[in-house]
Structures are given as C-alpha cells and as structure tokens.
C-alpha cells in the first residue's frame, strides 16, 4: 500500500524550498497558495527565483520580504485592483535594490511550462510577431522553420526546482483534484524537480476514484501534500470560498507605502506562527461575505424524458 504524503506546511517548505532555488508558485487568479508563500517568508528563504503567471499580490509580498531576487513572469498586476507597488519600486527605481525580471507573455509562460514538462529543448509560438518582448528578453528567439519557409519564435523550457500549487482536495497518496480555473498547475508540477500541493481537504480514496476526471495531478508527480483550509486567501477556491476582492483593493494602499507594507508583513506573517494563527487573526466572522453556496450537479434520468 502506498504511504501517505501528507506533511505539515512547515515541513514541506523546510524540506523542499532552499535558498537560491527556482520556485514556481502557480494559480491563475484562482487557487493561489498564499499560505505556502507566507511560510516561505516565515522561514526566511532568500535569493529565490520566483516563476509565476500574473505575479499578483503574492509576488509583492515575497519580494518585499526579501525572499526573491529574480522574477520570471507575465502581466504584472494585482488582479483587477491595480499596480504592485513593491515590484514597481524595485524595477523602476531599484528601491531598495533592483529586482531582476525575465518577462514573457501569458502564452509564452504556458509554452515554457509545457516544454519543461515534456523535457523539450524549446517550444515554438507565433504570438511574439510585432511585439517588443523579443527585444527586451533575449531568451525569446527567432529561428528558421525546419519544415518550411519563414521563421518562428521559440521560448526555452522552464524546469523549476520546486513547484507549489493549491487545489481543492487530494487523497493521502497525493492524487490531486482540481476544478474551476485550472491554470497551468498540471504542467508546472510535471516540469518541476519536486512538487508540493496544498489542499483544502484530504478525502478518502473512494471519493477521488468516484470522479476521476477531476484528478489533474496524479500521485506519482507529487512529493508532499499539505492540508491547509483557506490557504489560498485572498484568492479563491471554487466551491469552497470566494475571492476577497476587498483585500485586493486594500493592498494597493498598503503596497504604495513601503513602511506600511513592512508593518503588514511583520504583523500578519512574521507575527503569526502559521496559517491557523493568520486565520484566527482574521476572525471567524470575516468569512461570512466569502462563503459560497453548494451547487451540486443533479443526476439526470434520461429514461424518464418524453
């Protein structure tokens, strides 16, 4: 019988995330593991290269905490709430130090993960024609089409040392189920050397087997499973809780003021021992506006239709 892969968040980060690593933290608007990022901050990891489509607030926090020295990403914005001001300070003004950036389009990042997962040397795409990105990023290259006339842009594979993703549920062996916006979690996990999956809950094997189409990440690709309810806050988890749009709007004012941002990190991350304490600090009533109603699919009796 396969052994359980369930470990604590502190153990997962302590075991698989080391200084100087390339760390992928994926989740496209949906299923962003803020809890894992906060634990990286608590354990004071440094000199990380962070890979992420749409850097989002979680990148602002990791950079401000001094964990990240290079960002590989696309579309720099705080969801629909505005700029990421810590990133802007680092990139535009080198304040307090410069942040190295390797920028791609969204699809360029998808192609990099796909190439990494398949262990391909590169991945071709058409969408950089007419763009300034190849001029700004020398890793985006124009090559001759080996099967015909003309040229095509290619991007290199992305193979992080460790990928961290969030999901709705898994069994104790690490068979992970995701629904809703799935982003590139599957590709990012297969591209990585190691994979940590944070889930809302552990379910029995029979639950996973009863709905196999939701198992996007099978156990053989997973090194550790962390049970962390509400671990994606302030992003959302389809079927569990809604996106905390008010927090996203508040973050703009917090990140504009570097002193206020450092105070937030001190109070909400360094000042809490783990995600449970973070949730206790928010308070139970906080979740009333983020609750979602169950919407179960009703079985259809086709034999009864006229």
N, C-alpha and C positions, 0 to 999 in steps of 0.2 A: 504494500500500500504506500502511495506517495506521502511524503512527510509534509506537514503544514509549513507554509512560507510566511505565516503571519508573524510580524515583529512590531515593536513599538516604533513610533516616528523617530525618537532619539537614536535608537539602534540602527534603523535604516540609513539615516543621514550620516551617522557616525561611522558606519561600515563602508558605505558606497560613495560618499562625497568627500574628496580630499582636496586640499589646496592645489591650485593650478590646473584643475580638471576643466574639461569642456562639458558643461551641463546643459541638457535640453530640458526645458520646463514648458510643456505644451498644453494646449487647451485653447480653442478658438472662441473667445468670448464666454463660452460655456466650459465648465469643468477645469478651472484653473486652480491648481493646488497651492493656494496662499499659505496653508498650514505648513506645507513642506518648505516653502521659501522662508517662512518665519523661523523654522527650526535651523535652516542653514545660517540665518542671521544669529540665532542664539549660540550656535556652535562656532561662530566667528570664522567661517571659512573665508579664504582670501584668494585673490588672483584668479578668480574663475572667469572662464569664457562662457557667457550665457547665450544660448540659442533659443529664439522664440519668434514665432509669427505674431505680429502685433504686440510689441513689448508690454503695453498695459501698465497698470499701477504696480504690479508685482515686480517689474523691472526697475521702476523708480525706487522702490523700497530696497531692493538688493544692491543697487548701485549706491544709494545714499548710505547704506550700512557699511560700505567699504568692502563688499564681498566680490564685486565684479569689476574687472579691468578692461574687458572687451565684450562687445555686444554684437552678435550675428543675428540680424532681424530684418523685418519688413514692416512698413506702415507704423510710424512712431506716433501713437496717440493713446489717450486714456479712454478707450471705448468711445462713447458719444459725448464725453464730458469735457474734453479739451486737451491741452498740452500736458506733457510730462515734464515738469519744470526742472526736476533734478537732472534729467537727461539733457535738457536744453542748456543748463548751466555748464555741464561737463563738456558738451560737444561744441557749443557756440563760444563759451568764454573760458574753458579749461579751469573752471571754478568748482572745487579747489584744485582738481587735477584733470587732465584730459581723459576722455573715455574713447578708446579705440572702437571704431564702428565698421562693420562689414555689412553693407546693405544690399538687399535683394528685393524683388517684387514678391508678393504673396506666392504666386505660382512658381517663382524661382526657388523659394524655400521648399515648397512641396516637392519640386523636382529633385532638390538636393537630398531630402529625406528618402525619396523613392530610390535614388541611385545608391544611397547609403544602405538601405535595407536590402537591395538586390546585389550589393557589392559590385556595382558597376563603376567604371572609371570616370564617367560623366553622364549627363543627361541633356538631350537637346530640347530646345524650345524656341518658338517663333516670337514670343511676345516682347522681346527687347528691341525689335526693329523700331527705330525712331526715338528710342529712349536715351537719356543721358547716363543711365546707370552703368552701362559697359565702360564709359569713360571714367566714372568715379570709382568703379570696382574692377580692378584688373583680373580678378578671378572669373569674371564673366567674359568668355572668349568667343570669338567668331572663327569658325573652322569651315573648311570645304566639305560639302556634302559628298560622302564617299559613294553614293548611289546615283548621283545625278549632277546637274549643273547647279551652280549657285553656292550659297553659304548658309550656315545655321549657327545660332548662338548655343553655347553649352555652359553648364554650371558643374562644379565638382561635387562629389558625394559628400554628405555630412554624416559623420560617424562619431557621435558624442561618446565620451567615456561613460556617462550615465544619463538615462532619460527618466524623468519623473512625470507621471501623468495622474490625473484624477478620474475616477469612474464611479458609476452608481453602485456596483456590487461585484463581489467575486466569491468563489468558494475558497476553502482553506488551502487548496493546492495552487491557487493563482490563476484559475480560469476567470477572466475578467469580462464583464458585460457592460456595454455602453449603448445608450440610445439617445436620440436628440442630435444635436450638432456634434459630430464625432471628430471634426478637425483632422489632424494628421497623427493622432495618438498611435495608431497601429504602426504606421511607417516609422515614426520616431522611436518606438520601442524596438522594432526589428533592426534599426540602424545602429543602435547603441551597444556598447560593450556590456553594460549592466542596466537593469530596469527596475525601478521602484514604482509600484502602483498604489495610490491612496484611494480608498473606497469609503463610501458612506456606511456600508454594512457587509458582513460576511453572511452568506446564505448557505443552506445545505446543498450538497452536490445535486440532489434531485431537482432543485429549483433551476440551476444552471442548465441541466440536461433537458428540462421541460421546454426551454426556449432557446435552442442553440444558435439561432440566427443573431442573437444579441452578443454572443461571445466573440468580440472583435480581437481580443488578445488572449491566446491560449497559454496555459501554464508553462510550457517549455520556454517561452520568451520572457518570463518574469522571474526576478531574483528575490523580491521581497514584496509583501502585501502589508499595508498599514491601514488599520481601521481608524478612521478619523471623521466622525459625523460632523457635518457643516464645515468641513475642511477646505471647501472651495470659496467660502465667503471672503470678499463681497461679490464674487462671480456667482453663478447659479448652477444648480444640478437639476436637470429635467426630471420632474416627478417628485422632487424632494423639497426644494425651496427656490425662491425667485431671486433674481439679480437685485442687489442692494444699490439701486440707482442713486439714492440719497447719499450713500457713502462715496460713490464715484464723483458726484457733484462737489462734496465736501473736500475731496482730495485736491482739487485744483487750488484752493486757498492754502491748504497745508503745504503742498509742494512748492508753491511760489516763494515761500519764506523758508530758507534753509534751516534757520534756528527752530522754527515751528516743526519742520519735518524731523529734525533730530530729536526734538522733545517727544514727538509722536512715537518714534522708534523706541526711545527709552521707556516710555510708559506702556505701550501696547505689545512690544515684542520682548525687549530685554527685561521689562518689568513683569512679565508673565513667564512661568516656568514651562508651560506647554500650551497646547491649543485648548485644553479644557479650561485653563485659567483665563485664556483670552475670551472664551465663550461666557464664563461666569462674569467677567468684567462687563461684557455687553449687556447681560441680564436676560432673563427668560422672556420678558415682555417684548424684547427687541424683535423677536421673530414673528410676532403677530402679523405684521404687514408683509412678511416674506413667505408666509405659508401658502401652499398650493393645494388645490382640491384634487382628490384622486379621480382619475379618468380611466377607468378600466374598459378594455375592449369587450363588447358583448358578443358572445358566440352567436353565429347565425345558423338557424335550422333551415337549410336550403330545401329540404323536403316539404316544408310547410308552405312554401311560396306558391301562390296561384299562378 
